């Protein structure tokens, strides 16, 4: 496989893709088999809403399923009291990537950036396995090994590409979506413009502080123009366009945010503890 691209190259690709999404019409809701073609299908080992009798889970539900076991306390193969299972996290990110691609519109171009970061993490993970062991790897173990190799500078100056840089931007992307989903789920049913306002607020909080002038301009133009109205946005995530299934998507959205919140908190804490929180702009 080709080597991961540095941040600057990927940022240019994302900027171009997002700019194109401003003028491209958003097509019909992609069929599940089209959205995940060539990818591992989302696992459905359990249902977060099964106890409430929901019959039509949304596309968000298997993503919440996948992320739920990522944060473990304790982790059997980690000396830490609380750690993140890297293998499970990467599988969950695969499911979330498929969801972003299926959503299309303003989500499609950032999804390619997300995918590139996943490749960078897997490349570093594979190198770590060759040098250490073939067993399970936690996020902390991989980051500590990479830091111990002297790959990064002090004060969070991360090597690019690297596992730390990839995981940093994956976390920021998930944090953006968590803020977006939380705001949309809390909005009124008739508030058609809610996703557009929510994406700008989420961008300002989670991504804009780390973007240079070009990316800020492209995102602020492209995100709101590429977002669907509230009902259509939720229908893209729901099992169908019926009111019941759209409401089920809202509930699954809240459930996913509830799963993400403690995971993101521990994720950031790990980076801060290891002096890997790179705040430079791209």
N, C-alpha and C positions, 0 to 999 in steps of 0.2 A: 504493500500500500504506500501511497505517496506520503511524504512528511507533512505534518500539520503546518498550516500557514501561520505566520506571525499575526499579532493583533491588528497591525495597520492594514495588511492586505485583506484580512477578513472584514474589517470595518468598511473598507471601500466596497467590497462585494455586497455587504448588507445595505449600505447606503444606496447603491444603485438599485438593488432589488426593491427596497422600500419605496424609493422614488417612483419606480415603475408601477408599484401597487396603488399609487395615488390615482393614476389615470386608468388602470385596468379595471374592468367590471368584475364584480365578484360573482362567480358562477354558482350553479345550484349546489345544494348540499351533497358532498361527495359520498358515494356508497362506502361502507366500511371496508369492503374488500379492495376498493381502489385506493383508499387512503393508506392502507397498510400493506399494499402490494410489495413483495420483496422484503418485508420486515416481519419480525416475530410478532405474532398476534398477542394482544393484551391477555394476561392471565386472569381468570375469574375463579380463584380458589375459594373466595368467600364473598359475601355481600354486606356492605356496611349498612344498608337500609332494609335487609331482609326481615328484621324483627318488626318493622313497621308495615309490612305487607305490600311494599311497592312491587309492581309487576313489570315495569318498563324502566330498567336502569338506563341512565344516560351514558354518554361516552366518557363522562368524568368519573364514573364509579370505578371502572377497572384501574384508572390512574391512581385514585385514592387507595385502592387495594394494594397496589404495587408499592406505594410510598410508605404505607402504614408500618411495615416491619423494618424500615431502614434504621430507625433510631432504637437502639437496644440498651437496656440497663439491667444487669451487666451483659456484656458481649462475651460469649464463651471463649473466643479465641483472642481476646484483648485483655491486657493487664489493667486497663482503665475501667472505672466504675460505670462509665457511660461513653459510648462510642457510636460511630456510624458505620454500618455494614456497607462497604464500598461496592461489593458485587450486587447486592440488592438495589443499591442506589442507582447504579448504571442501568440495571434492568428497568427500574421505574422510570428513569429518564428516557429510555427507548420508547416506553408507552406514551410518555408525555410528548415526545417529539412527534410521534404518529398523530397525536391529537392536534398539535399545532399545525401540522401540514394539512390535516383534514379541514381545519377551520379556514385556511386560506386567507385571502385579503391581506391585511396589515400584519398578520401573524406569520405568514409564509416566509418572508425574507429573514426575520430574526430567527426563525426555526433553523435555517441553514447555518447560521452562526452557532446556535446551540449544538447542532450536529457536529460541527468542526471541533468544538470544545470537548465533546464526548470522545471523539477520535483521539485528541491529544491526551486525555486522561487514560484511555485504554492503552495507548502506546507506552506511556510511563508505567502503567500497572504491569504490562507484560515484561518490561525491562526489569522491574523490581522482582517479579516472580523468578525470572531467570537467574538473578543474582542472589536470591534468598531461598524461597520455598515455593511450592506449587499450591499451597493451601489458601484459605480465605484471607483476604486483605481488608483491613479497615482503613477508613479515610486518614485517621491520625497516623497509622503505621506508614502509609505511603508518603504522606507529607513530611513526617519526621525523617524518613530515609532520604528523601529528595533534598531536604534542608541540610542534612548531615553530609551530603556529597559536595556541598559548597556551591550548589547551582545558583542560589539566590544571594542577593546583596542584603545588607542590613536595612532596617526600616521598611521592610516589605517591598523591596525592589526585586520583583520576581523575574526569573528567566522566562523567555517567551520563544517557543512553546514549552510548556511544562505541565505536570499534573496540577500544581498549585494554581497556575494561571487559568487552566481550563476549569477547575472546580470553582475558582473565584467567580468567573463569569457565568457559569451554570447557576450558581447560587443567586447571583444578581438577577438573572433571567427569571428564575422561579419566584424570587421575591417580587419582581414586577408583576408577574401573573397573579400572585397571591393578593396583592393590593388591588389589582384590576377586578378579580373575581369577587373579592369581599365587597367592593363598592357596588358592583352590578347586582349582586345578590341582595344587597340592602336597599336597592332603589325601588321606586314605585312602579307598578305594572305599566302605567301609562307614560312613564318617563322615557320616551323613545331615544332621547339623546344621552341617556345615562352611560352607555359604553364609551362614547366619545369623550365625555368629561372624565370618566374613570381612568381611561388609558393615559390621558395627559397628566392627571394627578399622580398616577402610579409611576409614570415616566419621570416626572419631576423629583419624586422621592427616591426611587431606586436606581435609576440609570443615568439621568442627566448630569449628576455631579461628576461622573467619570467619562463623559463624552466631550470631545473638543467641539469647536464651532461648527464644523461641517456636519457631524453626526447630530448635533442638537438641532440644527436647522432642518435636516432631512426628517428626523423623527417627529419633530413638532408639526411638520407639514403632513407627513405621510400617515402617522398613526390615526388621527381623527378622521381623515378622509377615507381611510381603509377600513374603518369600523362600521359594522352593520347597526341598524337600530336595535333597541333592546329585545323586542320579540324575535326578530330574525337572528340576532346573535345567540339567544338562548336556544332557538329551534335548531341551529347548526350543531349544538351540543347535545340536544335531546334525542330520545329514541324515535320520536315523531314530532309533528308540529301541533299535536293536540294540546289543549290547555293543561291536562293532567301530566303529560310527559314533560312539558316545559317547566311546570312547577317542580317535578321530580329533578330536573336538571338544576334548578335553583338550590334544592336541598343537597344535591350531590356537590354542588359548587361550595356550599358552606362546609360540607364534610371534608372536602379536599383542602380547603384553607385551614381547617382545624388540624389536619394531619401535618400540613406544611409548617405551621407556626412554630412548634417546638423543635422540629428538624432544622429549620433555618436558624433558630436561636443557637443551637448547639454547633451548627456548621460555622457560624460566624465566630463563636467563642473559641473554637479550635484554631481558626486562622489568627485571631488576635493573640492567643497564647503562644503560638509558634512564630509570631512576628512575620506573618505572610499576608497581611491586609494591605495590598497594593492600591493606593488611591490615585495613581497617575491617570491622566486623561488619555483617551485614544482618539 
